[in-house]
Amino acid sequence: MYIARMAERFAIPIIPAREDIDELGHVSNLVYLRWVMDVAMAHSRSVGWDFVRYRQLGAAFMVRRHEIDYVSQVTFGETLRAETWVDSWRLASCIRKTELLRDGNVVVRAVTTWAMIGLASGRPRRIPDDLAALFT
């Protein structure tokens, strides 16, 4: 089953640290991935779902796929805004989109497929409706 809903964007500020800069003088590709994960985790915590809560459920979201488009370079000292939202839902997975913006302009776009996985079984599990409703 596929459910499409309009979701509000969740945002956090990001300021690259010295150690985020690679040999080419801009933010490392691995750091962008970390920021995509950081804003997703912050979004989940903001609606009351930290890892303790997922453990109580006996299931958690795990990444199945990342797609990242690097639109523009970011260097030390630039301030970014990371925005994320859950774009679509299936029974046991969802698509989360993320944009990193500098001065309102997109510098990175990411699409992540997250699957709800049972912690004991390691198998896909249906996403509870009440959990999905928190991200719409």
MIDOSE-1310 file (N, C-alpha, C; in nm, 2 decimals, decimal comma, always signed):
residues 136
myia	+0,08/-0,12/+0,00/+0,00/+0,00/+0,00/+0,09/+0,12/+0,00; +0,05/+0,22/-0,08/+0,13/+0,35/-0,09/+0,04/+0,46/-0,04; +0,09/+0,54/+0,05/+0,02/+0,65/+0,11/+0,10/+0,77/+0,08; +0,05/+0,87/+0,01/+0,12/+1,00/-0,01/+0,05/+1,10/+0,08
rmae	+0,13/+1,18/+0,15/+0,09/+1,28/+0,24/+0,18/+1,40/+0,22; +0,13/+1,52/+0,24/+0,22/+1,64/+0,25/+0,27/+1,65/+0,39; +0,40/+1,66/+0,40/+0,46/+1,67/+0,53/+0,53/+1,80/+0,55; +0,53/+1,85/+0,67/+0,60/+1,97/+0,70/+0,75/+1,94/+0,71
rfai	+0,83/+2,04/+0,68/+0,97/+2,03/+0,69/+1,02/+2,05/+0,83; +1,11/+1,97/+0,87/+1,18/+1,99/+1,00/+1,32/+2,04/+0,96; +1,37/+2,13/+1,04/+1,50/+2,20/+1,01/+1,59/+2,21/+1,13; +1,72/+2,20/+1,10/+1,82/+2,23/+1,20/+1,94/+2,31/+1,13
piip	+2,00/+2,40/+1,21/+2,12/+2,47/+1,15/+2,24/+2,38/+1,15; +2,33/+2,41/+1,06/+2,46/+2,33/+1,05/+2,57/+2,43/+1,02; +2,68/+2,42/+1,09/+2,80/+2,50/+1,06/+2,91/+2,40/+1,05; +2,97/+2,40/+0,93/+3,08/+2,30/+0,91/+3,20/+2,33/+1,01
ared	+3,25/+2,23/+1,07/+3,37/+2,24/+1,15/+3,50/+2,22/+1,07; +3,61/+2,26/+1,12/+3,74/+2,24/+1,05/+3,76/+2,10/+1,00; +3,72/+2,00/+1,09/+3,75/+1,86/+1,05/+3,65/+1,81/+0,95; +3,55/+1,89/+0,91/+3,45/+1,85/+0,80/+3,51/+1,88/+0,66
idel	+3,62/+1,96/+0,66/+3,67/+2,00/+0,53/+3,78/+1,90/+0,48; +3,77/+1,86/+0,36/+3,86/+1,76/+0,30/+3,98/+1,83/+0,24; +4,07/+1,75/+0,17/+4,19/+1,80/+0,11/+4,17/+1,90/+0,00; +4,05/+1,90/-0,06/+4,01/+1,99/-0,17/+3,96/+2,13/-0,12
ghvs	+3,95/+2,14/+0,02/+3,91/+2,27/+0,08/+3,76/+2,29/+0,09; +3,68/+2,18/+0,07/+3,54/+2,19/+0,09/+3,49/+2,07/+0,18; +3,36/+2,08/+0,21/+3,30/+1,97/+0,30/+3,31/+1,84/+0,23; +3,36/+1,74/+0,30/+3,37/+1,60/+0,25/+3,24/+1,54/+0,22
nlvy	+3,23/+1,46/+0,12/+3,11/+1,39/+0,09/+3,05/+1,30/+0,20; +3,14/+1,24/+0,28/+3,10/+1,17/+0,40/+3,03/+1,25/+0,50; +3,07/+1,38/+0,51/+3,01/+1,47/+0,61/+2,87/+1,50/+0,57; +2,85/+1,52/+0,44/+2,71/+1,55/+0,39/+2,62/+1,43/+0,43
lrwv	+2,67/+1,31/+0,41/+2,59/+1,20/+0,45/+2,56/+1,20/+0,60; +2,66/+1,23/+0,68/+2,64/+1,24/+0,83/+2,53/+1,34/+0,86; +2,53/+1,46/+0,79/+2,43/+1,56/+0,82/+2,29/+1,51/+0,78; +2,28/+1,44/+0,67/+2,16/+1,38/+0,63/+2,10/+1,29/+0,74
mdva	+2,19/+1,21/+0,80/+2,15/+1,12/+0,91/+2,12/+1,20/+1,03; +2,20/+1,30/+1,06/+2,18/+1,38/+1,18/+2,04/+1,45/+1,18; +2,00/+1,51/+1,07/+1,88/+1,58/+1,07/+1,76/+1,48/+1,07; +1,77/+1,37/+1,02/+1,67/+1,26/+1,02/+1,65/+1,22/+1,17
mahs	+1,76/+1,19/+1,24/+1,76/+1,15/+1,38/+1,70/+1,26/+1,47; +1,74/+1,39/+1,44/+1,68/+1,50/+1,52/+1,53/+1,51/+1,49; +1,49/+1,49/+1,37/+1,34/+1,50/+1,34/+1,27/+1,39/+1,42; +1,32/+1,27/+1,42/+1,26/+1,16/+1,50/+1,25/+1,19/+1,64
rsvg	+1,36/+1,24/+1,70/+1,36/+1,28/+1,84/+1,26/+1,39/+1,87; +1,25/+1,48/+1,78/+1,16/+1,60/+1,80/+1,01/+1,56/+1,81; +0,98/+1,44/+1,76/+0,84/+1,39/+1,77/+0,83/+1,28/+1,88; +0,93/+1,27/+1,96/+0,93/+1,18/+2,08/+0,98/+1,04/+2,05
wdfv	+1,05/+1,02/+1,94/+1,09/+0,89/+1,90/+1,24/+0,88/+1,90; +1,31/+0,86/+2,01/+1,45/+0,83/+2,02/+1,47/+0,68/+2,01; +1,60/+0,64/+2,02/+1,62/+0,50/+2,01/+1,56/+0,42/+2,12; +1,55/+0,47/+2,24/+1,49/+0,40/+2,35/+1,35/+0,37/+2,32
ryrq	+1,28/+0,46/+2,26/+1,14/+0,44/+2,22/+1,12/+0,34/+2,11; +1,21/+0,34/+2,01/+1,21/+0,24/+1,91/+1,24/+0,10/+1,97; +1,33/+0,09/+2,06/+1,37/-0,03/+2,13/+1,24/-0,09/+2,20; +1,17/+0,00/+2,26/+1,04/-0,04/+2,33/+0,94/-0,10/+2,23
lgaa	+0,94/-0,04/+2,11/+0,85/-0,09/+2,00/+0,90/-0,23/+1,95; +1,03/-0,25/+1,97/+1,09/-0,37/+1,91/+1,13/-0,36/+1,77; +1,13/-0,24/+1,72/+1,16/-0,22/+1,57/+1,22/-0,08/+1,56; +1,30/-0,06/+1,45/+1,36/+0,07/+1,43/+1,37/+0,09/+1,28
fmvr	+1,38/+0,21/+1,24/+1,41/+0,24/+1,09/+1,56/+0,22/+1,07; +1,59/+0,15/+0,95/+1,72/+0,13/+0,91/+1,73/+0,18/+0,76; +1,84/+0,23/+0,73/+1,86/+0,28/+0,59/+1,87/+0,17/+0,49; +1,79/+0,17/+0,39/+1,81/+0,08/+0,28/+1,88/+0,14/+0,16
rhei	+1,87/+0,27/+0,14/+1,93/+0,33/+0,02/+1,94/+0,48/+0,05; +2,06/+0,54/+0,00/+2,08/+0,68/+0,00/+2,11/+0,72/-0,15; +2,05/+0,83/-0,19/+2,08/+0,90/-0,32/+2,12/+1,04/-0,28; +2,23/+1,09/-0,32/+2,27/+1,23/-0,29/+2,32/+1,30/-0,41
dyvs	+2,26/+1,42/-0,43/+2,31/+1,51/-0,54/+2,38/+1,62/-0,48; +2,51/+1,64/-0,52/+2,59/+1,75/-0,47/+2,58/+1,86/-0,57; +2,51/+1,96/-0,53/+2,47/+2,07/-0,62/+2,58/+2,18/-0,62; +2,64/+2,21/-0,50/+2,73/+2,32/-0,49/+2,83/+2,29/-0,37
qvtf	+2,95/+2,34/-0,38/+3,05/+2,31/-0,27/+3,02/+2,40/-0,15; +3,05/+2,35/-0,03/+3,04/+2,42/+0,09/+3,18/+2,43/+0,16; +3,22/+2,54/+0,21/+3,35/+2,56/+0,27/+3,33/+2,60/+0,41; +3,45/+2,60/+0,48/+3,45/+2,63/+0,62/+3,39/+2,77/+0,65
getl	+3,31/+2,78/+0,76/+3,26/+2,90/+0,80/+3,12/+2,94/+0,74; +3,07/+2,86/+0,64/+2,94/+2,89/+0,58/+2,84/+2,82/+0,67; +2,72/+2,89/+0,68/+2,61/+2,84/+0,76/+2,51/+2,78/+0,67; +2,47/+2,66/+0,71/+2,37/+2,58/+0,63/+2,24/+2,56/+0,71
raet	+2,14/+2,53/+0,64/+2,01/+2,49/+0,71/+1,98/+2,35/+0,65; +1,96/+2,25/+0,73/+1,93/+2,12/+0,69/+1,78/+2,10/+0,71; +1,71/+2,07/+0,60/+1,56/+2,05/+0,60/+1,53/+1,91/+0,56; +1,44/+1,85/+0,63/+1,40/+1,71/+0,60/+1,25/+1,69/+0,62
wvds	+1,20/+1,59/+0,55/+1,05/+1,56/+0,56/+1,04/+1,42/+0,50; +0,93/+1,35/+0,55/+0,90/+1,22/+0,50/+0,80/+1,24/+0,38; +0,85/+1,20/+0,26/+0,77/+1,23/+0,14/+0,66/+1,13/+0,11; +0,69/+1,00/+0,14/+0,59/+0,90/+0,11/+0,61/+0,78/+0,20
wrla	+0,50/+0,70/+0,22/+0,50/+0,59/+0,31/+0,45/+0,46/+0,23; +0,51/+0,35/+0,27/+0,46/+0,22/+0,23/+0,43/+0,14/+0,36; +0,39/+0,02/+0,36/+0,36/-0,05/+0,48/+0,48/-0,06/+0,57; +0,60/-0,09/+0,52/+0,72/-0,11/+0,61/+0,83/-0,02/+0,57
scir	+0,81/+0,08/+0,49/+0,92/+0,17/+0,45/+0,87/+0,31/+0,42; +0,96/+0,40/+0,42/+0,93/+0,54/+0,38/+1,04/+0,60/+0,30; +1,01/+0,71/+0,23/+1,11/+0,79/+0,16/+1,12/+0,92/+0,23; +1,24/+0,95/+0,28/+1,27/+1,08/+0,34/+1,35/+1,16/+0,25
ktel	+1,31/+1,29/+0,23/+1,39/+1,38/+0,15/+1,46/+1,48/+0,24; +1,58/+1,52/+0,20/+1,66/+1,62/+0,27/+1,72/+1,72/+0,18; +1,72/+1,84/+0,22/+1,79/+1,94/+0,14/+1,88/+2,02/+0,24; +2,00/+2,05/+0,20/+2,09/+2,13/+0,27/+2,10/+2,26/+0,19
lrdg	+2,07/+2,37/+0,26/+2,06/+2,50/+0,20/+2,16/+2,60/+0,25; +2,21/+2,69/+0,17/+2,30/+2,80/+0,20/+2,23/+2,92/+0,15; +2,20/+3,02/+0,23/+2,13/+3,14/+0,19/+2,00/+3,11/+0,11; +1,93/+3,00/+0,14/+1,81/+2,97/+0,07/+1,83/+2,89/-0,05
nvvv	+1,95/+2,87/-0,09/+1,98/+2,79/-0,21/+2,03/+2,65/-0,18; +1,97/+2,55/-0,25/+2,01/+2,41/-0,23/+2,15/+2,38/-0,27; +2,23/+2,32/-0,18/+2,36/+2,28/-0,21/+2,37/+2,13/-0,21; +2,28/+2,06/-0,15/+2,27/+1,91/-0,15/+2,13/+1,87/-0,14
ravt	+2,09/+1,77/-0,22/+1,96/+1,70/-0,22/+1,99/+1,56/-0,19; +1,91/+1,50/-0,10/+1,92/+1,36/-0,07/+1,78/+1,29/-0,06; +1,78/+1,17/-0,10/+1,66/+1,09/-0,09/+1,70/+0,96/-0,02; +1,64/+0,93/+0,09/+1,68/+0,81/+0,17/+1,56/+0,72/+0,18
twam	+1,58/+0,59/+0,15/+1,47/+0,49/+0,18/+1,50/+0,43/+0,31; +1,40/+0,44/+0,40/+1,42/+0,38/+0,54/+1,32/+0,26/+0,55; +1,36/+0,15/+0,61/+1,27/+0,04/+0,63/+1,26/+0,02/+0,78; +1,14/-0,01/+0,82/+1,11/-0,05/+0,96/+1,15/-0,20/+0,97
igla	+1,25/-0,22/+1,06/+1,30/-0,36/+1,08/+1,28/-0,40/+1,22; +1,23/-0,52/+1,24/+1,22/-0,58/+1,38/+1,36/-0,60/+1,43; +1,38/-0,55/+1,56/+1,51/-0,56/+1,62/+1,55/-0,71/+1,65; +1,46/-0,79/+1,69/+1,49/-0,93/+1,72/+1,50/-1,02/+1,59
sgrp	+1,41/-0,99/+1,49/+1,41/-1,08/+1,37/+1,50/-1,03/+1,26; +1,52/-0,90/+1,26/+1,60/-0,84/+1,15/+1,52/-0,84/+1,02; +1,38/-0,86/+1,03/+1,30/-0,86/+0,91/+1,21/-0,74/+0,91; +1,16/-0,70/+0,79/+1,07/-0,59/+0,77/+0,95/-0,60/+0,86
rrip	+0,90/-0,49/+0,91/+0,78/-0,49/+1,00/+0,70/-0,37/+0,96; +0,57/-0,38/+0,97/+0,47/-0,27/+0,94/+0,50/-0,15/+1,03; +0,50/-0,04/+0,97/+0,51/+0,09/+1,04/+0,38/+0,12/+1,11; +0,38/+0,14/+1,24/+0,25/+0,17/+1,31/+0,19/+0,30/+1,26
ddla	+0,06/+0,31/+1,24/+0,00/+0,43/+1,18/+0,02/+0,55/+1,27; +0,02/+0,53/+1,40/+0,04/+0,64/+1,49/+0,18/+0,70/+1,48; +0,27/+0,62/+1,45/+0,41/+0,66/+1,43/+0,42/+0,74/+1,30; +0,37/+0,69/+1,20/+0,37/+0,76/+1,07/+0,30/+0,89/+1,07
alft	+0,19/+0,90/+1,15/+0,11/+1,02/+1,16/+0,19/+1,14/+1,22; +0,29/+1,10/+1,30/+0,37/+1,21/+1,36/+0,46/+1,28/+1,26; +0,49/+1,22/+1,15/+0,58/+1,28/+1,05/+0,50/+1,35/+0,93; +0,37/+1,36/+0,95/+0,29/+1,42/+0,84/+0,24/+1,56/+0,88
